[in-house]
Amino acid sequence: MVFQGHLFDKNVMVERTLSTGTVVRLKLEPLGDGRVKVLEYYRKGHLHDRFKRHSDEEGKVFQFAELGLLQTYDHLFG
């Protein structure tokens, strides 16, 4: 699932369900060269109703492919 912010904002919110049933929601900033920075990080366990923010995961930089999302970097940020 992808959520687009403001029309001119390149940052996007993505959601992924892990094999354990945990849902991870990330607000990503494109950095170029297939890299992204995590601006916001939320998790919701399969037995919980609400997302909980994990600020210790924010600010980290990843290769987009490491995130295991269905969308491609170019599709989201192209």
C-alpha positions in Angstrom: 0.0 0.0 0.0 1.3 3.5 -0.9 0.1 6.8 0.5 1.2 10.0 -1.3 1.5 13.2 0.7 1.3 16.7 -0.8 1.2 16.9 -4.6 4.8 18.3 -4.8 6.2 16.2 -1.9 8.4 13.4 -3.1 8.2 11.5 0.2 5.8 8.6 0.3 4.3 6.4 3.0 4.5 2.7 2.3 3.1 -0.3 4.1 4.3 -3.9 4.1 3.0 -7.0 6.0 5.7 -9.3 7.1 5.4 -13.1 7.2 4.8 -12.9 10.9 1.7 -10.8 10.3 3.3 -7.6 11.7 2.6 -4.5 9.6 5.4 -2.0 9.0 4.5 1.5 7.8 7.4 3.7 6.6 7.6 7.3 5.4 10.4 7.3 2.9 12.5 10.1 1.4 14.2 9.4 -2.0 17.9 10.1 -2.0 18.7 9.0 -5.5 20.7 6.0 -6.8 18.0 3.7 -5.4 18.5 4.8 -1.8 15.9 6.0 0.7 15.9 7.5 4.1 13.3 6.4 6.7 11.6 9.6 8.0 9.0 7.8 10.1 8.7 4.2 11.2 5.6 2.5 12.6 4.9 -1.1 13.5 1.7 -2.9 14.4 1.8 -6.5 15.6 -0.7 -8.9 14.2 -2.5 -9.0 17.7 -2.6 -5.2 18.1 -5.0 -2.6 16.8 -2.7 0.4 16.6 0.6 1.3 15.1 3.4 2.3 17.4 6.2 4.7 16.3 9.8 3.4 16.6 11.9 6.5 16.4 15.1 4.5 16.8 14.6 3.2 13.3 14.2 6.7 11.8 17.0 8.4 10.0 18.4 5.2 8.6 19.4 5.0 4.9 18.7 1.8 2.9 18.9 0.6 -0.6 15.3 0.6 -1.7 15.5 -3.1 -2.8 16.4 -4.1 0.8 12.9 -3.1 1.9 11.1 -6.0 0.1 8.3 -3.8 -1.3 6.2 -4.8 -4.3 6.7 -1.4 -6.0 9.9 -0.3 -7.6 11.9 2.7 -6.7 11.2 4.3 -10.1 7.5 3.7 -9.8 7.3 5.4 -6.4 9.8 8.2 -6.9 10.2 8.4 -10.7 
